[in-house]
Amino acid sequence: MDELSQKQKGGDNSTNIQAGRDATFINIAKSDEKDFGRIDEIFKSVIKSLGSSETQPDKEHINLSKKIGINFKDEEECRRVQEYFKYAYTKIALIEKRIQEEDSEVQNDLHGHLFQRYNSLKDRGLNNLQILEELFSQFIIPNKKDNAEYTNLIRAFILFFFDDCTIFEKTESEK
């Protein structure tokens, strides 16, 4: 590491020792910005395919262990859904932030659209894990299906709606 990356000279010949930390922060910010751009692309794709709105969003976050246990009875299915949440966890907060930036009508449209898609799959007789994985597949942008970052963001997008109770069965405290 050269001295300029450790210490940077200011215009008045002062030394900025925090420049290395600043560079790290800038890299993290750029990564979040890149994810936010991908989230915008996903939102544009979903919003473009929206039908009518049907439900109001539930803003409370729920106890995921209980909700996962109610919706996925098999131990292996529970473990798989917990893993999906584990890998998408940091992205879910970005999804939530992005949704909150939309006006209430677009938010309602998103919730209604996911609710309709979920019920359509449920009506076909799919089990809950099949429904969840089918939702992941339905919302991926076709030319991004092999891109790990996009597929994880899509999982975060769908899991956000699971977490906020738009889709799947609710716990007693959510009813």
N, C-alpha and C positions, 0 to 999 in steps of 0.2 A: 504494500500500500504506500503510495507516495505521500509526501507530507501534505499536499494540497487536499487529498481526500480526508485526512485526519483533521487538518486545520486549514481554514480558508482565510485568505487575506481580504479584508474589506477595503473599500476605496480610500479609507483614511489610514491604511496600513495596520488596522486592528486585526486580531485573529479571532475567527469564529470557530470555537472548538466543537460546537454542536452541529456543525455542517454535516457530519457523518450521520447523525441521528435524523437530521432534516431530510437527507437523501433517502433514508429508509422509509420515513413517513411518506415522502413523495411517491416512492415505489408502491407502498400499500394503497395510497389514494388512487394511483393510476390503475391498480388492479381492481379496486372497487368501481372505478369509473368504467372500466372495460366490462365488468359484470353488469353494471347499470345499463350500459348500451345494449348488451345482450337481452337484458330484461325488457328494455324498451322494444326490441325487435319482437320478442315473444308476445308482449302486450299488443303491439300493432297487429300481429298475426291473429291473435285471439279476438281482439275487438273487431277486426275486419269480418270475422265469421260469426259474430253475435246474432242471436235471434232477439226475442223480447225478454224484458226483465220480469222476474216473478217473485223474488224474495228480498227482504231487507237483510243486510249483513249483520251477523252477531259479532260484536267487537271484542267480547271477552275471550281470553285464551283459556283453554281447559287443561285439566290434568291428563296428559297424553297417555300415561300408563293405563288409566281407567278406560279411556276411549278406545285405545288399541285393544284392550282386553274384551270390551263389549263387542267390538266389530270383527275381531279375528280370534276365534276360539282355539284353533290349533296352535300349539307351542311354536312350531316351525314358522307358521305365518306371522305370529306376533314378533318373533325374532327378526324376520325379514323386514317387516314394516318399521321396527325400531332401527334397523340398519339404514333403511331409506332416510329416516329422520336424522340419524347420526351424520350421514354424509351431506345432507342438504341443510342442516341446521343453520349455518351462517347465512345461507342464501335466502332462507325464509324471512329473515328480518329485512333484507333488501326488497323482497317481493312486497312485504307489508308496507314498507315505506313508499314504494312506487304506487301501490294501490291507493294509499292515502292522498297521493298527489292528484288523483283523478277527481272529477266532480262526482257528486252523489249519484247522478244518473248513470254514469259509466260504471261506478262501483256496483250499483244494482244490476246493471246489464251483465257484468262479469259473474256475480253471484248467481243470478238467474240462469245464465248459460251453463255454468258448472252444475247447478242443481238439476237442470233438464238433462244434461248428458249423463250424470250419475243415475238418475231415475230410469232413463232409457236403457242403460246397461243392466240395471237391477231388474227391470221388467223382462229382459231377455233370459233371466234365470241364472246369470253368472254369480259365482260366489264373490265375497267381498275382496279377496286378493285378486281375482281375475278382473273385477271392476276397477280396482286401483291401478293395476298394470295396464289395462286397456285405456284408462284415462291418460296415463303417461304417454302411451302410443298415439292417441288421438290428437294430442296437443303439440307434439314435437313438429317443428318446421321440417318438412320432408328432406331438404338438402342438408339438414343438420343432425340427422338421426345417428350418425356415427361420431359426432363430436361430443366428447365426454362432458365438456363444460356446459353445453346446451342441454344435454339430457339430464344433468344434475339440476340445472335451473328449472327445467320442466317439472322434475320431481318436486322441487321446492315449491313451485307454483301450485301444483295439485295438493301437496301436503299442507300448504297454507289454508286452503279451503277445507281440508279435513280438520285441521286444528281449530278453525273458527266456526266449525259446526255447520257449514253450508252443505256438506256432503257426509254421508254415513250416519249411523245411529248415534244419538246423544246419550250422555250419562244422565242420571236422575237430576243432578244439580243444573244441568243445561236445559232441561225441559221447561 
